[in-house]
Amino acid sequence: MKSRVPRLAPRKRGTLVAALPLRPGQDLVLDLAGMEFCDSSGITALIAARNHAHAAGADIALAAVPAHTLRVLRMVGLDQIFPILPHSPAADGP
């Protein structure tokens, strides 16, 4: 599934992701290339997205994670629970 989550406050973004209709075995890839800042509300939104995907039996990964965001993910151990892709599959085309 390729969906673009617009730039919103993390709380609203988490609500949008939770509303995505996911099916078992589906892959949800969150492209974080445009993420300029990640604080606790961003971390909370990522965890909510992971919980939503797993509840639906889907997989989730993060793509194109900026270095500053990757440092935050490593500090809180989320690099151990999220697969991290070097670039977005959307960049590969349809």
MOPAC internal coordinates of N, CA, C and O (Angstrom, degrees):
PM7 1SCF
backbone

  N    0.0000 0     0.00 0     0.00 0    0    0    0
  C    1.4517 1     0.00 0     0.00 0    1    0    0
  C    1.5101 1   107.61 1     0.00 0    2    1    0
  O    1.2310 1   120.78 1   -52.72 1    3    2    1
  N    1.2897 1   116.11 1   127.28 1    3    2    1
  C    1.4590 1   120.85 1   175.70 1    5    3    2
  C    1.5108 1   107.70 1  -110.72 1    6    5    3
  O    1.2310 1   120.92 1   -65.48 1    7    6    5
  N    1.3016 1   115.85 1   114.52 1    7    6    5
  C    1.4575 1   122.01 1   177.07 1    9    7    6
  C    1.5024 1   107.75 1  -135.22 1   10    9    7
  O    1.2310 1   120.70 1   -33.92 1   11   10    9
  N    1.2746 1   116.26 1   146.08 1   11   10    9
  C    1.4629 1   120.74 1   177.26 1   13   11   10
  C    1.5206 1   107.64 1  -107.08 1   14   13   11
  O    1.2310 1   121.26 1   -58.95 1   15   14   13
  N    1.3176 1   115.19 1   121.05 1   15   14   13
  C    1.4546 1   120.62 1   176.17 1   17   15   14
  C    1.5185 1   106.21 1   -91.78 1   18   17   15
  O    1.2310 1   120.07 1   -62.41 1   19   18   17
  N    1.3243 1   117.47 1   117.59 1   19   18   17
  C    1.4602 1   119.97 1  -176.79 1   21   19   18
  C    1.5240 1   112.14 1   -63.79 1   22   21   19
  O    1.2310 1   121.47 1   -16.74 1   23   22   21
  N    1.3155 1   114.79 1   163.26 1   23   22   21
  C    1.4638 1   119.48 1   176.77 1   25   23   22
  C    1.5189 1   108.76 1   -70.62 1   26   25   23
  O    1.2310 1   121.61 1   -70.00 1   27   26   25
  N    1.3004 1   114.53 1   110.00 1   27   26   25
  C    1.4619 1   122.15 1  -179.43 1   29   27   26
  C    1.5124 1   108.25 1  -136.19 1   30   29   27
  O    1.2310 1   121.47 1   -10.66 1   31   30   29
  N    1.3096 1   114.78 1   169.34 1   31   30   29
  C    1.4606 1   119.22 1   171.78 1   33   31   30
  C    1.5256 1   107.31 1   -59.68 1   34   33   31
  O    1.2310 1   119.37 1   -37.40 1   35   34   33
  N    1.3427 1   118.81 1   142.60 1   35   34   33
  C    1.4633 1   121.24 1  -176.91 1   37   35   34
  C    1.5287 1   113.82 1   -51.04 1   38   37   35
  O    1.2310 1   119.73 1   142.22 1   39   38   37
  N    1.3245 1   118.12 1   -37.78 1   39   38   37
  C    1.4636 1   120.20 1  -179.41 1   41   39   38
  C    1.5260 1   110.46 1   -61.71 1   42   41   39
  O    1.2310 1   120.41 1   136.10 1   43   42   41
  N    1.3355 1   116.83 1   -43.90 1   43   42   41
  C    1.4675 1   120.58 1   178.77 1   45   43   42
  C    1.5196 1   110.72 1   -69.59 1   46   45   43
  O    1.2310 1   120.19 1   142.48 1   47   46   45
  N    1.3240 1   117.24 1   -37.52 1   47   46   45
  C    1.4576 1   121.12 1   178.98 1   49   47   46
  C    1.5240 1   109.78 1   -62.33 1   50   49   47
  O    1.2310 1   120.41 1   137.43 1   51   50   49
  N    1.3282 1   116.82 1   -42.57 1   51   50   49
  C    1.4615 1   120.44 1   178.09 1   53   51   50
  C    1.5139 1   111.66 1   -61.97 1   54   53   51
  O    1.2310 1   120.45 1   143.31 1   55   54   53
  N    1.3171 1   116.75 1   -36.69 1   55   54   53
  C    1.4608 1   121.43 1   177.42 1   57   55   54
  C    1.5203 1   110.23 1   -65.40 1   58   57   55
  O    1.2310 1   120.49 1   138.36 1   59   58   57
  N    1.3328 1   116.67 1   -41.64 1   59   58   57
  C    1.4622 1   120.57 1   178.65 1   61   59   58
  C    1.5226 1   111.26 1   -62.75 1   62   61   59
  O    1.2310 1   120.34 1   133.62 1   63   62   61
  N    1.3214 1   116.96 1   -46.38 1   63   62   61
  C    1.4588 1   120.50 1  -179.34 1   65   63   62
  C    1.5180 1   110.11 1   -63.17 1   66   65   63
  O    1.2310 1   119.93 1   139.40 1   67   66   65
  N    1.3184 1   117.73 1   -40.60 1   67   66   65
  C    1.4682 1   120.90 1   179.92 1   69   67   66
  C    1.5197 1   111.80 1   -64.72 1   70   69   67
  O    1.2310 1   120.14 1   158.33 1   71   70   69
  N    1.3246 1   117.34 1   -21.67 1   71   70   69
  C    1.4612 1   120.87 1   179.63 1   73   71   70
  C    1.5266 1   112.38 1   -87.15 1   74   73   71
  O    1.2310 1   119.71 1   172.15 1   75   74   73
  N    1.3379 1   118.15 1    -7.85 1   75   74   73
  C    1.4588 1   119.87 1   179.83 1   77   75   74
  C    1.5236 1   110.56 1   -65.44 1   78   77   75
  O    1.2310 1   120.30 1   -48.31 1   79   78   77
  N    1.3266 1   117.03 1   131.69 1   79   78   77
  C    1.4653 1   119.44 1   176.87 1   81   79   78
  C    1.5289 1   109.69 1   -79.40 1   82   81   79
  O    1.2310 1   120.33 1   -70.43 1   83   82   81
  N    1.3009 1   116.98 1   109.57 1   83   82   81
  C    1.4661 1   121.90 1  -178.99 1   85   83   82
  C    1.5209 1   109.93 1  -109.58 1   86   85   83
  O    1.2310 1   121.28 1   -31.37 1   87   86   85
  N    1.3343 1   115.16 1   148.63 1   87   86   85
  C    1.4617 1   121.18 1   178.35 1   89   87   86
  C    1.5235 1   109.14 1  -116.90 1   90   89   87
  O    1.2310 1   120.09 1   -24.38 1   91   90   89
  N    1.3268 1   117.43 1   155.62 1   91   90   89
  C    1.4666 1   119.99 1   176.28 1   93   91   90
  C    1.5280 1   110.59 1   -54.76 1   94   93   91
  O    1.2310 1   121.00 1   -44.32 1   95   94   93
  N    1.3137 1   115.69 1   135.68 1   95   94   93
  C    1.4469 1   122.07 1   178.55 1   97   95   94
  C    1.5135 1   115.06 1    84.32 1   98   97   95
  O    1.2310 1   120.22 1   173.11 1   99   98   97
  N    1.3159 1   117.19 1    -6.89 1   99   98   97
  C    1.4591 1   120.79 1  -179.83 1  101   99   98
  C    1.5265 1   109.78 1   -76.83 1  102  101   99
  O    1.2310 1   120.49 1   -28.93 1  103  102  101
  N    1.3277 1   116.66 1   151.07 1  103  102  101
  C    1.4589 1   122.40 1   177.54 1  105  103  102
  C    1.5211 1   109.51 1  -104.58 1  106  105  103
  O    1.2310 1   120.93 1   -52.49 1  107  106  105
  N    1.3212 1   115.82 1   127.51 1  107  106  105
  C    1.4654 1   122.31 1   173.15 1  109  107  106
  C    1.5206 1   106.47 1  -109.16 1  110  109  107
  O    1.2310 1   120.59 1   -63.60 1  111  110  109
  N    1.3308 1   116.48 1   116.40 1  111  110  109
  C    1.4588 1   121.04 1   179.46 1  113  111  110
  C    1.5231 1   107.61 1  -113.43 1  114  113  111
  O    1.2310 1   121.10 1   -59.14 1  115  114  113
  N    1.3169 1   115.50 1   120.86 1  115  114  113
  C    1.4585 1   121.43 1   178.26 1  117  115  114
  C    1.5226 1   108.54 1   -96.35 1  118  117  115
  O    1.2310 1   120.66 1   -67.09 1  119  118  117
  N    1.3216 1   116.35 1   112.91 1  119  118  117
  C    1.4593 1   122.66 1   179.57 1  121  119  118
  C    1.5271 1   107.77 1   -84.02 1  122  121  119
  O    1.2310 1   120.84 1   -67.80 1  123  122  121
  N    1.3177 1   115.99 1   112.20 1  123  122  121
  C    1.4608 1   121.03 1  -176.21 1  125  123  122
  C    1.5293 1   112.65 1  -101.51 1  126  125  123
  O    1.2310 1   119.95 1  -165.20 1  127  126  125
  N    1.3145 1   117.70 1    14.80 1  127  126  125
  C    1.4708 1   121.35 1  -175.66 1  129  127  126
  C    1.5238 1   112.65 1   -53.63 1  130  129  127
  O    1.2310 1   119.94 1   143.00 1  131  130  129
  N    1.3113 1   117.72 1   -37.00 1  131  130  129
  C    1.4629 1   120.60 1  -177.76 1  133  131  130
  C    1.5132 1   114.34 1   -88.93 1  134  133  131
  O    1.2310 1   119.92 1  -176.27 1  135  134  133
  N    1.3230 1   117.76 1     3.73 1  135  134  133
  C    1.4639 1   120.01 1  -178.21 1  137  135  134
  C    1.5194 1   109.84 1   -70.90 1  138  137  135
  O    1.2310 1   120.96 1   -60.77 1  139  138  137
  N    1.3124 1   115.78 1   119.23 1  139  138  137
  C    1.4590 1   120.91 1  -178.14 1  141  139  138
  C    1.5206 1   112.74 1   -96.95 1  142  141  139
  O    1.2310 1   120.63 1   159.38 1  143  142  141
  N    1.3288 1   116.39 1   -20.62 1  143  142  141
  C    1.4591 1   120.56 1  -174.73 1  145  143  142
  C    1.5190 1   108.59 1  -154.79 1  146  145  143
  O    1.2310 1   120.21 1   -38.20 1  147  146  145
  N    1.3071 1   117.21 1   141.80 1  147  146  145
  C    1.4609 1   120.76 1   177.59 1  149  147  146
  C    1.5231 1   108.75 1  -139.41 1  150  149  147
  O    1.2310 1   121.39 1   -64.16 1  151  150  149
  N    1.3324 1   114.95 1   115.84 1  151  150  149
  C    1.4581 1   119.86 1   176.70 1  153  151  150
  C    1.5289 1   107.96 1  -117.14 1  154  153  151
  O    1.2310 1   120.38 1    17.32 1  155  154  153
  N    1.3146 1   116.87 1  -162.68 1  155  154  153
  C    1.4668 1   120.38 1  -176.37 1  157  155  154
  C    1.5237 1   112.65 1   -62.75 1  158  157  155
  O    1.2310 1   120.04 1   148.89 1  159  158  157
  N    1.3300 1   117.54 1   -31.11 1  159  158  157
  C    1.4682 1   118.54 1   178.81 1  161  159  158
  C    1.5316 1   110.55 1   -71.42 1  162  161  159
  O    1.2310 1   120.20 1   146.61 1  163  162  161
  N    1.3196 1   117.23 1   -33.39 1  163  162  161
  C    1.4643 1   120.50 1   174.84 1  165  163  162
  C    1.5156 1   111.35 1   -67.10 1  166  165  163
  O    1.2310 1   120.66 1   138.10 1  167  166  165
  N    1.3321 1   116.34 1   -41.90 1  167  166  165
  C    1.4669 1   121.41 1   176.82 1  169  167  166
  C    1.5252 1   109.64 1   -60.78 1  170  169  167
  O    1.2310 1   120.79 1   136.11 1  171  170  169
  N    1.3267 1   116.09 1   -43.89 1  171  170  169
  C    1.4660 1   120.71 1   179.13 1  173  171  170
  C    1.5260 1   110.84 1   -60.90 1  174  173  171
  O    1.2310 1   120.12 1   138.34 1  175  174  173
  N    1.3327 1   117.38 1   -41.66 1  175  174  173
  C    1.4639 1   121.00 1   179.39 1  177  175  174
  C    1.5276 1   110.59 1   -64.65 1  178  177  175
  O    1.2310 1   119.76 1   140.45 1  179  178  177
  N    1.3269 1   118.06 1   -39.55 1  179  178  177
  C    1.4643 1   120.58 1   178.21 1  181  179  178
  C    1.5257 1   111.37 1   -65.26 1  182  181  179
  O    1.2310 1   120.65 1   138.25 1  183  182  181
  N    1.3245 1   116.36 1   -41.75 1  183  182  181
  C    1.4666 1   119.83 1   178.89 1  185  183  182
  C    1.5252 1   110.49 1   -66.07 1  186  185  183
  O    1.2310 1   120.29 1   140.44 1  187  186  185
  N    1.3358 1   117.06 1   -39.56 1  187  186  185
  C    1.4697 1   120.49 1   177.41 1  189  187  186
  C    1.5281 1   110.45 1   -62.61 1  190  189  187
  O    1.2310 1   120.25 1   139.73 1  191  190  189
  N    1.3313 1   117.12 1   -40.27 1  191  190  189
  C    1.4654 1   120.74 1   178.28 1  193  191  190
  C    1.5262 1   110.28 1   -64.29 1  194  193  191
  O    1.2310 1   120.52 1   139.10 1  195  194  193
  N    1.3154 1   116.61 1   -40.90 1  195  194  193
  C    1.4758 1   120.61 1   178.45 1  197  195  194
  C    1.5228 1   110.28 1   -63.80 1  198  197  195
  O    1.2310 1   120.49 1   135.39 1  199  198  197
  N    1.3232 1   116.66 1   -44.61 1  199  198  197
  C    1.4678 1   120.28 1   179.45 1  201  199  198
  C    1.5292 1   111.02 1   -62.43 1  202  201  199
  O    1.2310 1   120.63 1   138.94 1  203  202  201
  N    1.3274 1   116.40 1   -41.06 1  203  202  201
  C    1.4680 1   121.39 1   178.78 1  205  203  202
  C    1.5310 1   110.28 1   -62.49 1  206  205  203
  O    1.2310 1   120.57 1   133.21 1  207  206  205
  N    1.3361 1   116.52 1   -46.79 1  207  206  205
  C    1.4650 1   120.48 1  -179.99 1  209  207  206
  C    1.5272 1   110.94 1   -61.93 1  210  209  207
  O    1.2310 1   120.20 1   133.60 1  211  210  209
  N    1.3099 1   117.23 1   -46.40 1  211  210  209
  C    1.4594 1   120.27 1  -178.07 1  213  211  210
  C    1.5266 1   111.67 1   -66.94 1  214  213  211
  O    1.2310 1   119.99 1   144.14 1  215  214  213
  N    1.3189 1   117.62 1   -35.86 1  215  214  213
  C    1.4708 1   120.40 1   177.60 1  217  215  214
  C    1.5289 1   111.10 1   -63.72 1  218  217  215
  O    1.2310 1   120.83 1   150.27 1  219  218  217
  N    1.3339 1   116.02 1   -29.73 1  219  218  217
  C    1.4655 1   120.82 1   179.53 1  221  219  218
  C    1.5283 1   111.66 1   -88.48 1  222  221  219
  O    1.2310 1   120.07 1   177.21 1  223  222  221
  N    1.3289 1   117.46 1    -2.79 1  223  222  221
  C    1.4564 1   120.75 1  -177.67 1  225  223  222
  C    1.5210 1   112.66 1    79.18 1  226  225  223
  O    1.2310 1   120.59 1  -162.88 1  227  226  225
  N    1.3279 1   116.48 1    17.12 1  227  226  225
  C    1.4640 1   122.09 1  -179.74 1  229  227  226
  C    1.5273 1   109.41 1   -98.46 1  230  229  227
  O    1.2310 1   121.52 1   -14.55 1  231  230  229
  N    1.3204 1   114.69 1   165.45 1  231  230  229
  C    1.4603 1   120.91 1   175.62 1  233  231  230
  C    1.5262 1   108.59 1  -103.63 1  234  233  231
  O    1.2310 1   121.08 1   -22.81 1  235  234  233
  N    1.3204 1   115.54 1   157.19 1  235  234  233
  C    1.4609 1   120.70 1   179.83 1  237  235  234
  C    1.5196 1   109.07 1  -137.01 1  238  237  235
  O    1.2310 1   120.84 1   -35.85 1  239  238  237
  N    1.3207 1   116.00 1   144.15 1  239  238  237
  C    1.4624 1   121.98 1   176.38 1  241  239  238
  C    1.5205 1   107.88 1  -144.43 1  242  241  239
  O    1.2310 1   121.38 1   -20.69 1  243  242  241
  N    1.3259 1   114.97 1   159.31 1  243  242  241
  C    1.4641 1   121.89 1   175.72 1  245  243  242
  C    1.5220 1   107.71 1  -108.98 1  246  245  243
  O    1.2310 1   120.43 1   -40.78 1  247  246  245
  N    1.3201 1   116.78 1   139.22 1  247  246  245
  C    1.4575 1   120.80 1  -178.72 1  249  247  246
  C    1.5181 1   110.95 1  -126.56 1  250  249  247
  O    1.2310 1   121.50 1   -28.34 1  251  250  249
  N    1.3336 1   114.73 1   151.66 1  251  250  249
  C    1.4667 1   122.13 1   175.22 1  253  251  250
  C    1.5287 1   111.63 1    51.00 1  254  253  251
  O    1.2310 1   121.03 1  -132.66 1  255  254  253
  N    1.3122 1   115.63 1    47.34 1  255  254  253
  C    1.4641 1   120.84 1  -177.19 1  257  255  254
  C    1.5333 1   109.08 1   -75.66 1  258  257  255
  O    1.2310 1   119.66 1   -58.82 1  259  258  257
  N    1.3381 1   118.25 1   121.18 1  259  258  257
  C    1.4661 1   120.25 1   177.52 1  261  259  258
  C    1.5270 1   111.23 1   -61.38 1  262  261  259
  O    1.2310 1   120.72 1   -29.11 1  263  262  261
  N    1.3198 1   116.23 1   150.89 1  263  262  261
  C    1.4707 1   121.70 1  -176.77 1  265  263  262
  C    1.5212 1   112.39 1   -54.85 1  266  265  263
  O    1.2310 1   119.97 1   137.64 1  267  266  265
  N    1.3437 1   117.66 1   -42.36 1  267  266  265
  C    1.4601 1   119.46 1  -178.34 1  269  267  266
  C    1.5311 1   111.05 1   -66.66 1  270  269  267
  O    1.2310 1   119.85 1   146.13 1  271  270  269
  N    1.3186 1   117.89 1   -33.87 1  271  270  269
  C    1.4632 1   120.91 1   177.85 1  273  271  270
  C    1.5246 1   110.05 1   -74.13 1  274  273  271
  O    1.2310 1   120.21 1   141.58 1  275  274  273
  N    1.3232 1   117.20 1   -38.42 1  275  274  273
  C    1.4555 1   120.88 1   177.97 1  277  275  274
  C    1.5273 1   111.00 1   -60.99 1  278  277  275
  O    1.2310 1   120.39 1   143.10 1  279  278  277
  N    1.3252 1   116.87 1   -36.90 1  279  278  277
  C    1.4768 1   119.87 1   176.44 1  281  279  278
  C    1.5241 1   110.57 1   -60.94 1  282  281  279
  O    1.2310 1   120.40 1   136.97 1  283  282  281
  N    1.3351 1   116.85 1   -43.03 1  283  282  281
  C    1.4675 1   120.63 1   178.82 1  285  283  282
  C    1.5260 1   109.71 1   -63.92 1  286  285  283
  O    1.2310 1   120.04 1   134.64 1  287  286  285
  N    1.3281 1   117.53 1   -45.36 1  287  286  285
  C    1.4633 1   120.82 1   179.90 1  289  287  286
  C    1.5201 1   111.19 1   -59.97 1  290  289  287
  O    1.2310 1   120.59 1   140.32 1  291  290  289
  N    1.3273 1   116.48 1   -39.68 1  291  290  289
  C    1.4738 1   120.17 1   178.13 1  293  291  290
  C    1.5183 1   111.56 1   -67.31 1  294  293  291
  O    1.2310 1   120.35 1   140.36 1  295  294  293
  N    1.3262 1   116.93 1   -39.64 1  295  294  293
  C    1.4701 1   120.37 1  -179.24 1  297  295  294
  C    1.5242 1   111.94 1   -60.24 1  298  297  295
  O    1.2310 1   120.51 1   144.00 1  299  298  297
  N    1.3353 1   116.62 1   -36.00 1  299  298  297
  C    1.4659 1   119.83 1  -177.35 1  301  299  298
  C    1.5311 1   112.66 1  -100.56 1  302  301  299
  O    1.2310 1   120.47 1  -176.25 1  303  302  301
  N    1.3264 1   116.70 1     3.75 1  303  302  301
  C    1.4604 1   120.90 1   175.30 1  305  303  302
  C    1.5234 1   115.60 1    82.29 1  306  305  303
  O    1.2310 1   120.08 1  -171.61 1  307  306  305
  N    1.3298 1   117.45 1     8.39 1  307  306  305
  C    1.4658 1   119.02 1  -178.60 1  309  307  306
  C    1.5212 1   112.71 1   -73.95 1  310  309  307
  O    1.2310 1   120.05 1   162.64 1  311  310  309
  N    1.3285 1   117.51 1   -17.36 1  311  310  309
  C    1.4651 1   119.39 1   174.90 1  313  311  310
  C    1.5264 1   111.23 1   -66.87 1  314  313  311
  O    1.2310 1   120.55 1   165.39 1  315  314  313
  N    1.3326 1   116.56 1   -14.61 1  315  314  313
  C    1.4630 1   121.59 1   178.37 1  317  315  314
  C    1.5322 1   112.53 1   -88.40 1  318  317  315
  O    1.2310 1   120.01 1   161.58 1  319  318  317
  N    1.3383 1   117.59 1   -18.42 1  319  318  317
  C    1.4714 1   119.00 1  -178.25 1  321  319  318
  C    1.5291 1   113.18 1  -111.81 1  322  321  319
  O    1.2310 1   119.87 1   165.87 1  323  322  321
  N    1.3168 1   117.85 1   -14.13 1  323  322  321
  C    1.4621 1   121.59 1   176.21 1  325  323  322
  C    1.5256 1   109.44 1  -108.86 1  326  325  323
  O    1.2310 1   119.66 1   -53.11 1  327  326  325
  N    1.3250 1   118.26 1   126.89 1  327  326  325
  C    1.4617 1   118.13 1   167.63 1  329  327  326
  C    1.5320 1   107.83 1   -64.88 1  330  329  327
  O    1.2310 1   120.35 1   -42.36 1  331  330  329
  N    1.3243 1   116.93 1   137.64 1  331  330  329
  C    1.4650 1   121.22 1  -178.18 1  333  331  330
  C    1.5186 1   108.57 1  -118.88 1  334  333  331
  O    1.2310 1   121.36 1   -60.05 1  335  334  333
  N    1.3315 1   115.01 1   119.95 1  335  334  333
  C    1.4615 1   122.30 1  -179.08 1  337  335  334
  C    1.5229 1   109.40 1   -97.87 1  338  337  335
  O    1.2310 1   119.85 1   -35.68 1  339  338  337
  N    1.3364 1   117.89 1   144.32 1  339  338  337
  C    1.4619 1   119.88 1  -177.29 1  341  339  338
  C    1.5281 1   113.84 1   -66.32 1  342  341  339
  O    1.2310 1   120.19 1   150.28 1  343  342  341
  N    1.3363 1   117.25 1   -29.72 1  343  342  341
  C    1.4579 1   120.12 1   178.74 1  345  343  342
  C    1.5206 1   108.60 1  -148.55 1  346  345  343
  O    1.2310 1   120.88 1   -13.48 1  347  346  345
  N    1.3117 1   115.93 1   166.52 1  347  346  345
  C    1.4445 1   121.76 1  -178.28 1  349  347  346
  C    1.5201 1   111.15 1   -75.28 1  350  349  347
  O    1.2310 1   119.73 1   -44.82 1  351  350  349
  N    1.3410 1   118.12 1   135.18 1  351  350  349
  C    1.4584 1   119.80 1   174.72 1  353  351  350
  C    1.5284 1   111.76 1   -59.31 1  354  353  351
  O    1.2310 1   119.73 1   155.15 1  355  354  353
  N    1.3273 1   118.13 1   -24.85 1  355  354  353
  C    1.4734 1   121.80 1   178.08 1  357  355  354
  C    1.5198 1   110.08 1   -63.34 1  358  357  355
  O    1.2310 1   120.07 1   152.61 1  359  358  357
  N    1.3221 1   117.46 1   -27.39 1  359  358  357
  C    1.4598 1   121.10 1   179.15 1  361  359  358
  C    1.5355 1   111.24 1   -68.22 1  362  361  359
  O    1.2310 1   120.84 1   159.84 1  363  362  361
  N    1.3351 1   115.99 1   -20.16 1  363  362  361
  C    1.4602 1   121.46 1   179.09 1  365  363  362
  C    1.5124 1   112.30 1   -80.92 1  366  365  363
  O    1.2310 1   120.34 1   172.46 1  367  366  365
  N    1.3307 1   116.95 1    -7.54 1  367  366  365
  C    1.4572 1   121.48 1  -179.23 1  369  367  366
  C    1.5101 1   112.10 1    94.22 1  370  369  367
  O    1.2310 1   120.13 1    -2.40 1  371  370  369
  N    1.3581 1   117.36 1   177.60 1  371  370  369
  C    1.4652 1   121.26 1  -175.59 1  373  371  370
  C    1.4967 1   114.01 1   -67.94 1  374  373  371
  O    1.2310 1   120.10 1   180.00 1  375  374  373

